[in-house]
Amino acid sequence: MTIEELKPYLDSLAGVANFFTIAASGLAIYLYFSNRTKLSAALQLLLNYSFQTTLSELKEKLERLNEYNANEPTELPEIRNILHEIAGQIRGNERLGVMAPTLATKIENLAQGKKLSEPSKRAIVSEVREQLRNIQVSNVE
């Protein structure tokens, strides 16, 4: 058999495939409109999970920061790096930037300051931890 002899069968097969494509698209559109509240809830759940993951990562970084002592000159570069990581993550997350607009700037000012001390480090850790707790509670509501 040559291609010319198969052409009517291939055209019929293409027509059937097109029909099923249109039917599947119609079914997808119907399912979307009939279940849009469920889809919206699932998407919101996914976004909230992502936000909670970000908050957990920030808490882990705060715990890492507590492991270092600002009074030890050899540990100061690592403390500054972690502070910059935290500030960058806050700035990079739009929701955190809105909920705590001045926090990233405070953290960067401390990290760039010449007088980074243990009391100032502990104060910023406590402040960040408390703001994260408040954000988490408001997010659950």
PyMOL CGO cylinders between C-alpha atoms (Angstrom):
from pymol import cmd
from pymol.cgo import CYLINDER

trace = [
    CYLINDER, 0.00, 0.00, 0.00, 1.18, 3.45, -0.84, 0.3, 1, 1, 1, 1, 1, 1,
    CYLINDER, 1.18, 3.45, -0.84, 0.67, 6.63, 1.08, 0.3, 1, 1, 1, 1, 1, 1,
    CYLINDER, 0.67, 6.63, 1.08, -1.93, 7.78, -1.44, 0.3, 1, 1, 1, 1, 1, 1,
    CYLINDER, -1.93, 7.78, -1.44, -4.03, 4.70, -0.69, 0.3, 1, 1, 1, 1, 1, 1,
    CYLINDER, -4.03, 4.70, -0.69, -3.72, 5.30, 3.10, 0.3, 1, 1, 1, 1, 1, 1,
    CYLINDER, -3.72, 5.30, 3.10, -4.59, 9.02, 2.89, 0.3, 1, 1, 1, 1, 1, 1,
    CYLINDER, -4.59, 9.02, 2.89, -8.40, 8.59, 3.35, 0.3, 1, 1, 1, 1, 1, 1,
    CYLINDER, -8.40, 8.59, 3.35, -7.82, 6.42, 6.44, 0.3, 1, 1, 1, 1, 1, 1,
    CYLINDER, -7.82, 6.42, 6.44, -5.29, 8.87, 7.90, 0.3, 1, 1, 1, 1, 1, 1,
    CYLINDER, -5.29, 8.87, 7.90, -7.67, 11.78, 7.30, 0.3, 1, 1, 1, 1, 1, 1,
    CYLINDER, -7.67, 11.78, 7.30, -10.47, 9.89, 9.06, 0.3, 1, 1, 1, 1, 1, 1,
    CYLINDER, -10.47, 9.89, 9.06, -8.16, 9.08, 11.96, 0.3, 1, 1, 1, 1, 1, 1,
    CYLINDER, -8.16, 9.08, 11.96, -7.10, 12.73, 12.20, 0.3, 1, 1, 1, 1, 1, 1,
    CYLINDER, -7.10, 12.73, 12.20, -10.77, 13.77, 12.27, 0.3, 1, 1, 1, 1, 1, 1,
    CYLINDER, -10.77, 13.77, 12.27, -11.52, 11.33, 15.10, 0.3, 1, 1, 1, 1, 1, 1,
    CYLINDER, -11.52, 11.33, 15.10, -8.45, 12.58, 17.02, 0.3, 1, 1, 1, 1, 1, 1,
    CYLINDER, -8.45, 12.58, 17.02, -9.58, 16.20, 16.56, 0.3, 1, 1, 1, 1, 1, 1,
    CYLINDER, -9.58, 16.20, 16.56, -13.08, 15.32, 17.79, 0.3, 1, 1, 1, 1, 1, 1,
    CYLINDER, -13.08, 15.32, 17.79, -11.69, 13.72, 20.96, 0.3, 1, 1, 1, 1, 1, 1,
    CYLINDER, -11.69, 13.72, 20.96, -9.40, 16.71, 21.52, 0.3, 1, 1, 1, 1, 1, 1,
    CYLINDER, -9.40, 16.71, 21.52, -12.37, 19.08, 21.31, 0.3, 1, 1, 1, 1, 1, 1,
    CYLINDER, -12.37, 19.08, 21.31, -14.42, 16.83, 23.62, 0.3, 1, 1, 1, 1, 1, 1,
    CYLINDER, -14.42, 16.83, 23.62, -11.58, 16.65, 26.18, 0.3, 1, 1, 1, 1, 1, 1,
    CYLINDER, -11.58, 16.65, 26.18, -11.15, 20.43, 26.07, 0.3, 1, 1, 1, 1, 1, 1,
    CYLINDER, -11.15, 20.43, 26.07, -14.87, 20.92, 26.59, 0.3, 1, 1, 1, 1, 1, 1,
    CYLINDER, -14.87, 20.92, 26.59, -14.81, 18.54, 29.54, 0.3, 1, 1, 1, 1, 1, 1,
    CYLINDER, -14.81, 18.54, 29.54, -11.83, 20.37, 31.06, 0.3, 1, 1, 1, 1, 1, 1,
    CYLINDER, -11.83, 20.37, 31.06, -13.60, 23.73, 30.71, 0.3, 1, 1, 1, 1, 1, 1,
    CYLINDER, -13.60, 23.73, 30.71, -16.77, 22.30, 32.26, 0.3, 1, 1, 1, 1, 1, 1,
    CYLINDER, -16.77, 22.30, 32.26, -14.83, 20.81, 35.18, 0.3, 1, 1, 1, 1, 1, 1,
    CYLINDER, -14.83, 20.81, 35.18, -12.97, 24.08, 35.70, 0.3, 1, 1, 1, 1, 1, 1,
    CYLINDER, -12.97, 24.08, 35.70, -16.14, 26.16, 35.93, 0.3, 1, 1, 1, 1, 1, 1,
    CYLINDER, -16.14, 26.16, 35.93, -18.06, 23.62, 38.00, 0.3, 1, 1, 1, 1, 1, 1,
    CYLINDER, -18.06, 23.62, 38.00, -15.20, 23.16, 40.51, 0.3, 1, 1, 1, 1, 1, 1,
    CYLINDER, -15.20, 23.16, 40.51, -13.51, 26.55, 40.50, 0.3, 1, 1, 1, 1, 1, 1,
    CYLINDER, -13.51, 26.55, 40.50, -14.03, 27.04, 44.26, 0.3, 1, 1, 1, 1, 1, 1,
    CYLINDER, -14.03, 27.04, 44.26, -12.30, 23.75, 44.97, 0.3, 1, 1, 1, 1, 1, 1,
    CYLINDER, -12.30, 23.75, 44.97, -9.47, 24.62, 42.59, 0.3, 1, 1, 1, 1, 1, 1,
    CYLINDER, -9.47, 24.62, 42.59, -9.14, 28.03, 44.19, 0.3, 1, 1, 1, 1, 1, 1,
    CYLINDER, -9.14, 28.03, 44.19, -9.01, 26.47, 47.66, 0.3, 1, 1, 1, 1, 1, 1,
    CYLINDER, -9.01, 26.47, 47.66, -6.35, 23.99, 46.52, 0.3, 1, 1, 1, 1, 1, 1,
    CYLINDER, -6.35, 23.99, 46.52, -4.24, 26.78, 45.02, 0.3, 1, 1, 1, 1, 1, 1,
    CYLINDER, -4.24, 26.78, 45.02, -4.59, 28.86, 48.20, 0.3, 1, 1, 1, 1, 1, 1,
    CYLINDER, -4.59, 28.86, 48.20, -3.55, 25.84, 50.26, 0.3, 1, 1, 1, 1, 1, 1,
    CYLINDER, -3.55, 25.84, 50.26, -0.46, 25.44, 48.10, 0.3, 1, 1, 1, 1, 1, 1,
    CYLINDER, -0.46, 25.44, 48.10, 0.45, 29.12, 48.47, 0.3, 1, 1, 1, 1, 1, 1,
    CYLINDER, 0.45, 29.12, 48.47, -0.04, 28.98, 52.25, 0.3, 1, 1, 1, 1, 1, 1,
    CYLINDER, -0.04, 28.98, 52.25, 2.15, 25.88, 52.43, 0.3, 1, 1, 1, 1, 1, 1,
    CYLINDER, 2.15, 25.88, 52.43, 4.87, 27.71, 50.52, 0.3, 1, 1, 1, 1, 1, 1,
    CYLINDER, 4.87, 27.71, 50.52, 4.62, 30.67, 52.89, 0.3, 1, 1, 1, 1, 1, 1,
    CYLINDER, 4.62, 30.67, 52.89, 4.78, 28.40, 55.95, 0.3, 1, 1, 1, 1, 1, 1,
    CYLINDER, 4.78, 28.40, 55.95, 7.89, 26.77, 54.47, 0.3, 1, 1, 1, 1, 1, 1,
    CYLINDER, 7.89, 26.77, 54.47, 9.50, 30.20, 54.16, 0.3, 1, 1, 1, 1, 1, 1,
    CYLINDER, 9.50, 30.20, 54.16, 8.67, 30.98, 57.79, 0.3, 1, 1, 1, 1, 1, 1,
    CYLINDER, 8.67, 30.98, 57.79, 10.17, 27.65, 58.87, 0.3, 1, 1, 1, 1, 1, 1,
    CYLINDER, 10.17, 27.65, 58.87, 13.37, 28.37, 56.94, 0.3, 1, 1, 1, 1, 1, 1,
    CYLINDER, 13.37, 28.37, 56.94, 13.66, 31.76, 58.63, 0.3, 1, 1, 1, 1, 1, 1,
    CYLINDER, 13.66, 31.76, 58.63, 13.23, 30.14, 62.04, 0.3, 1, 1, 1, 1, 1, 1,
    CYLINDER, 13.23, 30.14, 62.04, 16.00, 27.66, 61.20, 0.3, 1, 1, 1, 1, 1, 1,
    CYLINDER, 16.00, 27.66, 61.20, 18.29, 30.54, 60.25, 0.3, 1, 1, 1, 1, 1, 1,
    CYLINDER, 18.29, 30.54, 60.25, 17.52, 32.24, 63.55, 0.3, 1, 1, 1, 1, 1, 1,
    CYLINDER, 17.52, 32.24, 63.55, 18.47, 29.05, 65.36, 0.3, 1, 1, 1, 1, 1, 1,
    CYLINDER, 18.47, 29.05, 65.36, 21.73, 28.90, 63.37, 0.3, 1, 1, 1, 1, 1, 1,
    CYLINDER, 21.73, 28.90, 63.37, 22.36, 32.52, 64.31, 0.3, 1, 1, 1, 1, 1, 1,
    CYLINDER, 22.36, 32.52, 64.31, 21.95, 31.68, 68.00, 0.3, 1, 1, 1, 1, 1, 1,
    CYLINDER, 21.95, 31.68, 68.00, 24.77, 29.15, 67.71, 0.3, 1, 1, 1, 1, 1, 1,
    CYLINDER, 24.77, 29.15, 67.71, 27.28, 31.93, 67.10, 0.3, 1, 1, 1, 1, 1, 1,
    CYLINDER, 27.28, 31.93, 67.10, 28.62, 34.47, 69.57, 0.3, 1, 1, 1, 1, 1, 1,
    CYLINDER, 28.62, 34.47, 69.57, 29.08, 38.04, 68.38, 0.3, 1, 1, 1, 1, 1, 1,
    CYLINDER, 29.08, 38.04, 68.38, 31.76, 38.57, 71.01, 0.3, 1, 1, 1, 1, 1, 1,
    CYLINDER, 31.76, 38.57, 71.01, 34.02, 36.11, 69.16, 0.3, 1, 1, 1, 1, 1, 1,
    CYLINDER, 34.02, 36.11, 69.16, 35.76, 37.97, 66.30, 0.3, 1, 1, 1, 1, 1, 1,
    CYLINDER, 35.76, 37.97, 66.30, 36.15, 34.77, 64.26, 0.3, 1, 1, 1, 1, 1, 1,
    CYLINDER, 36.15, 34.77, 64.26, 32.38, 34.20, 64.25, 0.3, 1, 1, 1, 1, 1, 1,
    CYLINDER, 32.38, 34.20, 64.25, 31.39, 37.71, 63.15, 0.3, 1, 1, 1, 1, 1, 1,
    CYLINDER, 31.39, 37.71, 63.15, 31.59, 37.01, 59.38, 0.3, 1, 1, 1, 1, 1, 1,
    CYLINDER, 31.59, 37.01, 59.38, 29.24, 34.04, 59.70, 0.3, 1, 1, 1, 1, 1, 1,
    CYLINDER, 29.24, 34.04, 59.70, 26.81, 36.07, 61.81, 0.3, 1, 1, 1, 1, 1, 1,
    CYLINDER, 26.81, 36.07, 61.81, 26.83, 38.84, 59.20, 0.3, 1, 1, 1, 1, 1, 1,
    CYLINDER, 26.83, 38.84, 59.20, 26.25, 36.30, 56.41, 0.3, 1, 1, 1, 1, 1, 1,
    CYLINDER, 26.25, 36.30, 56.41, 23.26, 34.77, 58.19, 0.3, 1, 1, 1, 1, 1, 1,
    CYLINDER, 23.26, 34.77, 58.19, 21.81, 38.22, 58.90, 0.3, 1, 1, 1, 1, 1, 1,
    CYLINDER, 21.81, 38.22, 58.90, 22.11, 39.08, 55.21, 0.3, 1, 1, 1, 1, 1, 1,
    CYLINDER, 22.11, 39.08, 55.21, 20.46, 35.76, 54.28, 0.3, 1, 1, 1, 1, 1, 1,
    CYLINDER, 20.46, 35.76, 54.28, 17.52, 36.57, 56.55, 0.3, 1, 1, 1, 1, 1, 1,
    CYLINDER, 17.52, 36.57, 56.55, 17.18, 40.10, 55.20, 0.3, 1, 1, 1, 1, 1, 1,
    CYLINDER, 17.18, 40.10, 55.20, 17.35, 38.84, 51.62, 0.3, 1, 1, 1, 1, 1, 1,
    CYLINDER, 17.35, 38.84, 51.62, 14.70, 36.21, 52.24, 0.3, 1, 1, 1, 1, 1, 1,
    CYLINDER, 14.70, 36.21, 52.24, 12.40, 38.79, 53.83, 0.3, 1, 1, 1, 1, 1, 1,
    CYLINDER, 12.40, 38.79, 53.83, 12.91, 41.18, 50.92, 0.3, 1, 1, 1, 1, 1, 1,
    CYLINDER, 12.91, 41.18, 50.92, 12.43, 38.40, 48.40, 0.3, 1, 1, 1, 1, 1, 1,
    CYLINDER, 12.43, 38.40, 48.40, 9.06, 37.37, 49.80, 0.3, 1, 1, 1, 1, 1, 1,
    CYLINDER, 9.06, 37.37, 49.80, 6.40, 39.90, 48.91, 0.3, 1, 1, 1, 1, 1, 1,
    CYLINDER, 6.40, 39.90, 48.91, 4.05, 38.89, 51.73, 0.3, 1, 1, 1, 1, 1, 1,
    CYLINDER, 4.05, 38.89, 51.73, 6.81, 39.20, 54.34, 0.3, 1, 1, 1, 1, 1, 1,
    CYLINDER, 6.81, 39.20, 54.34, 7.84, 42.55, 52.90, 0.3, 1, 1, 1, 1, 1, 1,
    CYLINDER, 7.84, 42.55, 52.90, 4.30, 43.86, 53.34, 0.3, 1, 1, 1, 1, 1, 1,
    CYLINDER, 4.30, 43.86, 53.34, 3.81, 42.37, 56.80, 0.3, 1, 1, 1, 1, 1, 1,
    CYLINDER, 3.81, 42.37, 56.80, 7.19, 43.51, 58.16, 0.3, 1, 1, 1, 1, 1, 1,
    CYLINDER, 7.19, 43.51, 58.16, 8.32, 46.42, 55.96, 0.3, 1, 1, 1, 1, 1, 1,
    CYLINDER, 8.32, 46.42, 55.96, 11.16, 47.73, 58.15, 0.3, 1, 1, 1, 1, 1, 1,
    CYLINDER, 11.16, 47.73, 58.15, 12.51, 44.44, 59.42, 0.3, 1, 1, 1, 1, 1, 1,
    CYLINDER, 12.51, 44.44, 59.42, 14.87, 43.71, 56.51, 0.3, 1, 1, 1, 1, 1, 1,
    CYLINDER, 14.87, 43.71, 56.51, 16.38, 47.19, 56.74, 0.3, 1, 1, 1, 1, 1, 1,
    CYLINDER, 16.38, 47.19, 56.74, 16.95, 46.81, 60.50, 0.3, 1, 1, 1, 1, 1, 1,
    CYLINDER, 16.95, 46.81, 60.50, 18.65, 43.47, 60.00, 0.3, 1, 1, 1, 1, 1, 1,
    CYLINDER, 18.65, 43.47, 60.00, 20.91, 44.79, 57.23, 0.3, 1, 1, 1, 1, 1, 1,
    CYLINDER, 20.91, 44.79, 57.23, 21.83, 47.86, 59.27, 0.3, 1, 1, 1, 1, 1, 1,
    CYLINDER, 21.83, 47.86, 59.27, 22.90, 45.59, 62.12, 0.3, 1, 1, 1, 1, 1, 1,
    CYLINDER, 22.90, 45.59, 62.12, 24.83, 43.29, 59.77, 0.3, 1, 1, 1, 1, 1, 1,
    CYLINDER, 24.83, 43.29, 59.77, 26.67, 46.20, 58.15, 0.3, 1, 1, 1, 1, 1, 1,
    CYLINDER, 26.67, 46.20, 58.15, 27.32, 48.07, 61.37, 0.3, 1, 1, 1, 1, 1, 1,
    CYLINDER, 27.32, 48.07, 61.37, 30.78, 48.18, 62.85, 0.3, 1, 1, 1, 1, 1, 1,
    CYLINDER, 30.78, 48.18, 62.85, 29.57, 47.52, 66.40, 0.3, 1, 1, 1, 1, 1, 1,
    CYLINDER, 29.57, 47.52, 66.40, 27.85, 44.14, 66.12, 0.3, 1, 1, 1, 1, 1, 1,
    CYLINDER, 27.85, 44.14, 66.12, 27.52, 42.93, 69.70, 0.3, 1, 1, 1, 1, 1, 1,
    CYLINDER, 27.52, 42.93, 69.70, 25.91, 39.92, 71.31, 0.3, 1, 1, 1, 1, 1, 1,
    CYLINDER, 25.91, 39.92, 71.31, 23.12, 41.97, 72.96, 0.3, 1, 1, 1, 1, 1, 1,
    CYLINDER, 23.12, 41.97, 72.96, 22.19, 43.64, 69.68, 0.3, 1, 1, 1, 1, 1, 1,
    CYLINDER, 22.19, 43.64, 69.68, 22.25, 40.29, 67.89, 0.3, 1, 1, 1, 1, 1, 1,
    CYLINDER, 22.25, 40.29, 67.89, 20.01, 38.74, 70.53, 0.3, 1, 1, 1, 1, 1, 1,
    CYLINDER, 20.01, 38.74, 70.53, 17.64, 41.71, 70.36, 0.3, 1, 1, 1, 1, 1, 1,
    CYLINDER, 17.64, 41.71, 70.36, 17.20, 41.41, 66.60, 0.3, 1, 1, 1, 1, 1, 1,
    CYLINDER, 17.20, 41.41, 66.60, 16.79, 37.62, 66.84, 0.3, 1, 1, 1, 1, 1, 1,
    CYLINDER, 16.79, 37.62, 66.84, 14.05, 38.08, 69.43, 0.3, 1, 1, 1, 1, 1, 1,
    CYLINDER, 14.05, 38.08, 69.43, 12.36, 40.78, 67.37, 0.3, 1, 1, 1, 1, 1, 1,
    CYLINDER, 12.36, 40.78, 67.37, 12.43, 38.70, 64.19, 0.3, 1, 1, 1, 1, 1, 1,
    CYLINDER, 12.43, 38.70, 64.19, 11.19, 35.62, 66.05, 0.3, 1, 1, 1, 1, 1, 1,
    CYLINDER, 11.19, 35.62, 66.05, 8.30, 37.57, 67.56, 0.3, 1, 1, 1, 1, 1, 1,
    CYLINDER, 8.30, 37.57, 67.56, 7.34, 39.15, 64.23, 0.3, 1, 1, 1, 1, 1, 1,
    CYLINDER, 7.34, 39.15, 64.23, 7.43, 35.75, 62.55, 0.3, 1, 1, 1, 1, 1, 1,
    CYLINDER, 7.43, 35.75, 62.55, 5.19, 34.37, 65.30, 0.3, 1, 1, 1, 1, 1, 1,
    CYLINDER, 5.19, 34.37, 65.30, 2.70, 37.23, 64.78, 0.3, 1, 1, 1, 1, 1, 1,
    CYLINDER, 2.70, 37.23, 64.78, 2.78, 36.74, 61.01, 0.3, 1, 1, 1, 1, 1, 1,
    CYLINDER, 2.78, 36.74, 61.01, 2.20, 33.03, 61.41, 0.3, 1, 1, 1, 1, 1, 1,
    CYLINDER, 2.20, 33.03, 61.41, -0.79, 33.61, 63.69, 0.3, 1, 1, 1, 1, 1, 1,
    CYLINDER, -0.79, 33.61, 63.69, -2.30, 36.20, 61.34, 0.3, 1, 1, 1, 1, 1, 1,
    CYLINDER, -2.30, 36.20, 61.34, -1.73, 33.85, 58.41, 0.3, 1, 1, 1, 1, 1, 1,
    CYLINDER, -1.73, 33.85, 58.41, -3.62, 31.03, 60.15, 0.3, 1, 1, 1, 1, 1, 1,
    CYLINDER, -3.62, 31.03, 60.15, -6.56, 33.34, 60.83, 0.3, 1, 1, 1, 1, 1, 1,
]
cmd.load_cgo(trace, "trace")
